[in-house]
Amino acid sequence: MRRTVVTGAGAVTPVGGTVDETWSALRAGVNGAGAITEDWAGMLPVRIAARADDAFADGLSVPERRARDRVEQLTLVAGREAWASAGLSDVDPTRLGVAVGTAHGGIATTVAMQDTLGSAGYRGVSPYTITMAMANGPAAYLSLDLGAKAGARAPVSACAAGAEAIGQGRDLIRSGAADVVVCGGAEASIVPLSLTGFGRVRALSTRNDEPQRASRPFDVGRDGFVMGEGAVLLVLESEEHARARGATVLGSVDGTSLTSDAYDIVGGDPVNQARTITLALRDAGLEPGDIGMVHAHATSTPAGDVTEARALRTALDSPPPVTATKASTGHLLGASGALGALVALLALRDGVVPPTLNLDALDPDVDLDVVTAPRPTTARHALVDAFGFGGHSAALVLSRD
């Protein structure tokens, strides 16, 4: 079986425009949430979000800024950083793949063009509407940018999409269909319709007066998540391909799993979530005690955090230290699993688990060792889980080189 290693990474998040900026901010406890300043925010009960700095797009061309949705722009910027950091060149296009997950694709374009159709009519709508709005747009444009011809996969599995994309990238490499895959997730859904929809199911925090205190994973006072945005891409390679070119290896993806709860359209099933984790461990050939840290999905919803904690206790028996960085970045939806994978890899590499912010009082139903200040670790293996509306459950096992 071909081993899959990680040789590059790129990120645009609410706390940094690059991998290094994001990682430094997470370790330092920086929070990326703030007030929504657009006029439409006043009509909503949720008026906070965690945005990426608009400066991320400064390096894009005029056509890329004009004819790409924000989610596609985020993907290109993070993808180019990942590619550059991997030091790749002269890759056979037929051996190069892409997999980029998202929950909503170009929802900002969909909303804007619907409004434009009503106000300006048929000719006011951009001819780029479809290619900006389609959920496979991030994967498609990244494949065009890199010249990737071994597949441009686009999982749309809600908040599990980024983790699923990494699993798909590993599958392409293990099957022999590709030597290199750039994979991860992207999201840009801070628009009135998305915030309203999540707000109507009471998934979002309404702590409008203290946005940086709003996302509170595992805290007894949590009341929902903060919408975030961004893109995180990893470069996966077969180990033999990476070693042959003398690449610097960040870590490896040793286990993946993807299941469906078949339980509830929005609520998770702790039994199946535990099974998902167990399957990823089995795929990696590891025992529960081998896992030295967990990056939890932990959205800060009252029910979801408890469900996940039950799954972790079931699958891992005595779970190791757990971090939940959505307290810092908000919930990046389809990019969240990829961000979790990046954080886990960097934590293993640097020997430090970043903190979970805003945990004043641990929910007694959680019963986990949640890290609230940077903590040294000698862990070799980490678990990342990601769960999405629709019962999508994904887990990744990552290891340091």
N, C-alpha and C positions, 0 to 999 in steps of 0.2 A: 504494500500500500504506500503510495507517494505521500510523504509528510509535507504539510503546508506551513510555510513560514511567512512572517510579516516583515517586509523590507522597506516600507514607506508609509507615511500617514499625512493627511491634510485635514484641516478643520477650520470652520468659521462658526463661532458660537456666540451667545450673548455675553461671554466673559473674555473673548479673545478672537482676533482675526487670523490666528495661526495655531498650530499645535503647541508651540512653545508658550505663546501668550495664554492659551486656554489652560494648559497644565500648570503654569505658574499661578494663575488666578485661582484655580481650584485648590491648590495646596495652601494658598494664602487666605482662603475663606472669602474671596470676592463674590459678591452677589450681582447678578445681571438684570434683576427685575426693576421695573420702573412704571411710571404712569403712562397711559396711552394719551397722546396729546391731540389726536385728530378730533374734529368737531363731532364725529359720529359717536365717540365714546360716551358722551353725555347722555345718550339715550339707553345705555346699557347698564345693568347692575354690576358688570365686571369691567373695570376700567384700568386694569394692570396687565402687563405682559413682560416678557424678557426678549428683547430684540437684539439682533446682531447689528453692529455699527455699520451704517450705510457705506462707510469708507471701504468696505470689503470689495466693492465693485469698481474702485478707481482704476484698476488695471485691466478692466474689460474694454473691448473696442466699442465704438458707438453702435454698430449693428447688434452687438451682443447685449448692450444695455437696452436697446430699443425693441428687439425682436425675441427676447428671452424673458420668460417669467422669472420672478425673483428666486423661485426654487431652483430653476435651471442655472441662474447666475451663481448661486451659492455652490451648486454642484461643480461647476466649471472651476471656480476659484479653489475649492478644497481639493478637487481632483488634480489640478495642476500642481498644487503644493505637494500632494502625495507622490505624484510622478517624479517631480524634481528631487524629492528627498530620497527616493529609491535609487536614483542615479541610473535609471534605465535608458538604453538607446538601442536602436536596431533590433527591436523585438519583431519577430515574424508576426504580421498582423493576424494571420489565421490561427496563431497560438496565443492571442491576447484577447481577453474577455472583459466584460463590464457587468456589474450587477448593482443597481441603485434602487433601494426601496423608498417608498413614500406612502403617507396615508392619504393625502389630498391632492398631490400633484399641483398643478397651477390654479389653485382655487381663487387666488387673487385676480387672475385674468378672467376667470369665469364670472365672478361677481362684477368686475368692472365693465366687461363687455355686455353683460345683461343690462346694466344700467345705461350704457351707451346706446344700445339698441332702442331702449325706450325713449331716450332723450334726443338722439341724433339720427335714428333710423338706420336702415341697412348699410348705407355708405359710410356711416360713422364707425362701424365695427372694423377692427384691424384685420387685415388678411392673414396675420400671424396668429389669430385667436386659437385655432385648433392646436397648432404646434406649441403654443405657449401653455395651453390648458391641459393637454393630455398627460395622464399620470406616468406614461413611459418617457416623457420628455427629458427628465434628468438623465436617465440611462442612455437615451438616444443621442442627446447632444454630447455627452461625455464620450460615447463610442466614436462619434464623428471627430471629436477633438483629438482623440488618441489614435484614431485609425484602427480601432479594435474590431476584428471580424470573427472572433470565436463565440460571439453571442453578446447581446445587450439585454440582460434580464432585468425585469422591473417588478419585483414583488410589491403588491399593494395589500399588505396584511396589517393595516392600522399601525399600532405602536410596536408591533413585532417586526415590521418590514426591514429595518436596518440590520437586525440580527439575522433575519432570514436571508438577506442578500449576502451576508458574510458566509452563511452556510452554503448558499448556492455557489459562491466563488470557490469555496473549498471543494465542493462536489465536482466542479469543472476541472479542477486540478487533479483531484484523486482519480477521476475517470480517465485522465489522459487527454481530455478534449482541449486543454489549455495549459500553458506553462505559467502565465501571469494573468491575474484578474484584479482589476481595480473595483472595489466593492464597498458598500456602506449604505448610508441613508441621507435624505435631505427633506427639509420641510420649511414652508413659509406660509403659515395659515393664520396670521394675525390680521384677520379681516372680520367685519361685523357679523357676517353669517356664521362663520365658524365659532366665534366667541358666543354668539347667541345660542347656537345648537348645543354646545357643551354646557353652557350655562343653564339651559332648560332642563338638562338631566342632572343638574346640581353637581357637575364634575369639577367646576372651577372655584377657586377661592374668591371670596368677595372682600378680602382685607384691603380695600382700596386705599386706606389711609396709611398703610405700612407695607408697601409692595415688597420690600426686601425681607420682610418677616412672614410673607404670605405662604410660601411653599415650605411645609413643615413635615417631611416624611417621618412617619412612625411616632410623631408627637401626639399626645392625647388631645390637643386642641386643633388638630388639622381640620381644614374644611374644604379641601380640593386643591387642584394643581394650578400652576401659573403657566399660561401658554408661552412656549418658547419657539425659537426658530434657529435654523442653522443647517450645516452639512458636515458630515465626517466621512472620509474615505480612507480605506486601507489598501495597500498594495500587497496582495498575496502572491506567492511564488511557490512552485515546487522546490523542495530543499535542494535538489541536485542542480536546478537551474540557478538558484541564488548562489550556491557555493561555487559553481563553475565560473561565475563572473566576479567572485570576491565581494559579494554584497554584504553590507552590515545588516545583521538580523536583529530585529526588535523583539521578536518572540515567535510563538507558533500558535496556530489554531488546531488544537488536538482533539476536540470533541464538539459536535453540533447535534442539535435535535430540533425538530419542528413537529408539533402535534396540534390537534384541535380539541377543545374542551367538549363540544356538543352539549353545552350546559345552559348558557344564557347569552343573549346578544351583547350585553354590557358587563355582566358579572362574571368573575373568574371562578373556576373550580379548583380548590386547593389540592384535591386528589390528583387531577390531571396535571396541574402545574408541577406537583412533586414528581410525577411520572416523567415529565419532560426533562427535569433536572437529572433524574436517574438515568435516562436514556443518553444524555450528553456525557455523563460520567462513564457509562458503559462504552460509548463510542471512543472515548479517550483511553480506555483501559485503566481507569483509576477507581479508587475507593473513596467514599465520602470524606474520610479523614485526610486524604491527600490535598483537599482544597484548603488553601491558606487564607483566602479572602473572597468576599462576595461583593460585586457591584449590583445592588438591588434595583429593580425596576421602580419601586417605591414612588408612586406618583403623588402621594400626599392626600389621596382620597380616603375617607373613613373606612369603607369596606375593603378596598383594594389592598391597602397596606397590611391589614390583618390576614387576608387570604394568602398573600405572598409569604408572610411570616410563618403561617402554618405549613405552607408547602416547603419552605426552607428547613423547618424543624423536622418535617417528615423525611425529606430526602437526604438531609445531611446529619440527622440525629443531633449532633452538637455543633451547630453552625459556627464557623470561624468569624472573625471581625467582618462587619458589614458596613459599607458606605453607600450613600444615596445622594449623588451629586445634583439631582433635580432641584434640591434646595438652593443651589447656586445658579443653575442655568435655566430653570423652568423645564417644562416638558417639551422636548423636541419631537414628539410624536414619532413619525417614521424614521427619524434620525437618532432616536434615543438609544436604541440597542447598539448602534455603531459607536456612539459616544461612550457608552458603557464599556465597550470592548477596548477603545483607545485608552480610557482611564485605567482599566485593569492592566493593560500591557505596560503602561508607563509606571504604574505603582509597583509592579513586579520588577521592572528594570531598575528603578531608583530606590526600591526598598522602603517606600512610604505610602501609607494609605491616606488619601485626602479626607478631610472632615465632612460630616453631614451637618449643615447649618440648621439653626432654629429648633433644635431638639431641647426643649426646656423640661419636658416631663414625658418619659417614655410610656406609651400606651401599655398598660399591664397585659393586654392580649397579644403583644408583639413578642416579648421574651427573646430578644436578640441582643448581641453585643454590637451596638451601633457606634461607630467611630465618630466622635464629636470634636476631636482635635487631631492634627496630623500625627499618625502613629507609625513607628518603624515596623517593618515586616521583613521576614526572611522567606516569605512564601514563594514557592516555585510554581504553583498552579492557582488560577483564579476562576471563579464562576461568574458569568453574566447571564441574567435572565431578562426576558422582555415579553410582555403580555399585551394583547390588543383587543379592542372591541371586536366581537365576532367569535371570541374564543380562540384566537391565535396565540399559541404558546411556543416560545423559542428559548433555547439555552445554548450558551457557548462555554467551552472550557479552553482557557488560554494559558500558555506556559511561557516562562522566561527561557531564553536560549541557554 
